Amino acid sequence: MSLSLEQVRRVAQLARIELTDADAAATQAKLNGIFDLIEQMQAVDTTGIEPMSHPQDLATRLRTDAVSEADRRDAFQRIAPQTENGLYLVPKVIE
């Protein structure tokens, strides 16, 4: 896939970016280079390869999932303008 000069100008217009003719040509070359790289990467057969969550094989250190704060919901809801059944009531903002 490659972009024409008119498409580059249209994208620039939609993004509210002012481009000179020289800038548009340079941007077209850069974007087409990116699209060429994407096409090369999509051409690689990745069948049977698991996706990686990180480029290096690292073990993640996890902390224990323990409660560290006391339950203060009742204290917070006492000072709230409106509550009902443990929930905060707020004004409707979308009609």
C-alpha atoms as a printed R data frame, in Angstrom:
   type eleno elety resid chain resno       x       y      z
1  ATOM     1    CA   MET     A     1   0.000   0.000  0.000
2  ATOM     2    CA   SER     A     2   1.247   3.451 -0.757
3  ATOM     3    CA   LEU     A     3  -0.276   6.874 -0.381
4  ATOM     4    CA   SER     A     4  -0.631   9.371 -3.171
5  ATOM     5    CA   LEU     A     5   0.309  13.011 -2.680
6  ATOM     6    CA   GLU     A     6  -3.379  13.936 -2.676
7  ATOM     7    CA   GLN     A     7  -4.062  11.446  0.135
8  ATOM     8    CA   VAL     A     8  -1.213  12.887  2.192
9  ATOM     9    CA   ARG     A     9  -2.615  16.385  1.707
10 ATOM    10    CA   ARG     A    10  -6.096  15.154  2.710
11 ATOM    11    CA   VAL     A    11  -4.773  13.539  5.901
12 ATOM    12    CA   ALA     A    12  -2.869  16.733  6.706
13 ATOM    13    CA   GLN     A    13  -6.041  18.761  6.147
14 ATOM    14    CA   LEU     A    14  -8.045  16.461  8.442
15 ATOM    15    CA   ALA     A    15  -5.333  16.760 11.097
16 ATOM    16    CA   ARG     A    16  -5.270  20.534 10.632
17 ATOM    17    CA   ILE     A    17  -1.594  20.441  9.644
18 ATOM    18    CA   GLU     A    18  -0.340  22.915  7.068
19 ATOM    19    CA   LEU     A    19   2.077  21.296  4.611
20 ATOM    20    CA   THR     A    20   4.083  22.908  1.846
21 ATOM    21    CA   ASP     A    21   4.605  20.940 -1.363
22 ATOM    22    CA   ALA     A    22   8.097  19.943 -0.217
23 ATOM    23    CA   ASP     A    23   6.785  18.870  3.205
24 ATOM    24    CA   ALA     A    24   3.985  16.876  1.590
25 ATOM    25    CA   ALA     A    25   6.452  15.025 -0.643
26 ATOM    26    CA   ALA     A    26   8.763  14.289  2.303
27 ATOM    27    CA   THR     A    27   5.835  13.124  4.411
28 ATOM    28    CA   GLN     A    28   4.599  10.927  1.578
29 ATOM    29    CA   ALA     A    29   8.024   9.269  1.337
30 ATOM    30    CA   LYS     A    30   8.161   8.662  5.108
31 ATOM    31    CA   LEU     A    31   4.619   7.279  5.293
32 ATOM    32    CA   ASN     A    32   5.172   5.017  2.286
33 ATOM    33    CA   GLY     A    33   8.353   3.739  3.955
34 ATOM    34    CA   ILE     A    34   6.341   2.892  7.066
35 ATOM    35    CA   PHE     A    35   3.707   1.099  4.972
36 ATOM    36    CA   ASP     A    36   6.446  -0.858  3.165
37 ATOM    37    CA   LEU     A    37   7.861  -1.966  6.518
38 ATOM    38    CA   ILE     A    38   4.396  -3.052  7.674
39 ATOM    39    CA   GLU     A    39   3.932  -5.085  4.484
40 ATOM    40    CA   GLN     A    40   7.301  -6.790  5.060
41 ATOM    41    CA   MET     A    41   6.357  -7.654  8.630
42 ATOM    42    CA   GLN     A    42   2.957  -9.004  7.556
43 ATOM    43    CA   ALA     A    43   4.649 -11.239  4.966
44 ATOM    44    CA   VAL     A    44   6.508 -13.174  7.686
45 ATOM    45    CA   ASP     A    45   4.901 -16.522  8.551
46 ATOM    46    CA   THR     A    46   4.210 -16.482 12.296
47 ATOM    47    CA   THR     A    47   2.186 -19.695 12.433
48 ATOM    48    CA   GLY     A    48   2.818 -21.528 15.700
49 ATOM    49    CA   ILE     A    49   4.667 -18.636 17.351
50 ATOM    50    CA   GLU     A    50   3.244 -17.454 20.666
51 ATOM    51    CA   PRO     A    51   2.871 -13.710 21.177
52 ATOM    52    CA   MET     A    52   5.269 -12.198 23.680
53 ATOM    53    CA   SER     A    53   4.278  -9.867 26.483
54 ATOM    54    CA   HIS     A    54   7.843  -8.560 26.695
55 ATOM    55    CA   PRO     A    55  10.804  -8.743 24.288
56 ATOM    56    CA   GLN     A    56  12.934 -10.336 27.010
57 ATOM    57    CA   ASP     A    57  12.091 -13.451 28.995
58 ATOM    58    CA   LEU     A    58  11.724 -11.900 32.430
59 ATOM    59    CA   ALA     A    59   9.946 -13.130 35.530
60 ATOM    60    CA   THR     A    60   7.599 -10.575 37.008
61 ATOM    61    CA   ARG     A    61   7.868 -10.029 40.726
62 ATOM    62    CA   LEU     A    62   4.399  -9.943 42.207
63 ATOM    63    CA   ARG     A    63   3.419  -8.862 45.687
64 ATOM    64    CA   THR     A    64   0.830 -10.694 47.688
65 ATOM    65    CA   ASP     A    65  -2.704  -9.447 47.234
66 ATOM    66    CA   ALA     A    66  -3.438  -8.336 50.781
67 ATOM    67    CA   VAL     A    67  -5.764  -5.651 52.127
68 ATOM    68    CA   SER     A    68  -3.673  -2.748 53.421
69 ATOM    69    CA   GLU     A    69  -6.402  -0.174 54.114
70 ATOM    70    CA   ALA     A    70  -9.290  -0.333 56.511
71 ATOM    71    CA   ASP     A    71 -12.851  -0.285 55.142
72 ATOM    72    CA   ARG     A    72 -13.923   3.359 55.545
73 ATOM    73    CA   ARG     A    73 -16.876   3.371 53.178
74 ATOM    74    CA   ASP     A    74 -19.405   4.255 55.876
75 ATOM    75    CA   ALA     A    75 -17.310   7.216 57.029
76 ATOM    76    CA   PHE     A    76 -16.956   8.511 53.470
77 ATOM    77    CA   GLN     A    77 -20.624   8.039 52.667
78 ATOM    78    CA   ARG     A    78 -21.725   9.897 55.799
79 ATOM    79    CA   ILE     A    79 -20.290  13.115 54.342
80 ATOM    80    CA   ALA     A    80 -21.539  12.465 50.778
81 ATOM    81    CA   PRO     A    81 -24.538  14.542 49.594
82 ATOM    82    CA   GLN     A    82 -26.610  11.494 48.574
83 ATOM    83    CA   THR     A    83 -26.135   7.740 48.921
84 ATOM    84    CA   GLU     A    84 -28.371   4.728 48.542
85 ATOM    85    CA   ASN     A    85 -27.638   1.053 49.282
86 ATOM    86    CA   GLY     A    86 -23.905   1.768 49.600
87 ATOM    87    CA   LEU     A    87 -23.727   3.683 46.292
88 ATOM    88    CA   TYR     A    88 -23.101   7.366 45.635
89 ATOM    89    CA   LEU     A    89 -25.949   9.141 43.865
90 ATOM    90    CA   VAL     A    90 -24.921  11.795 41.363
91 ATOM    91    CA   PRO     A    91 -26.942  14.152 39.165
92 ATOM    92    CA   LYS     A    92 -27.842  12.968 35.690
93 ATOM    93    CA   VAL     A    93 -25.615  14.747 33.144
94 ATOM    94    CA   ILE     A    94 -26.724  13.059 29.898
95 ATOM    95    CA   GLU     A    95 -30.301  13.500 28.765
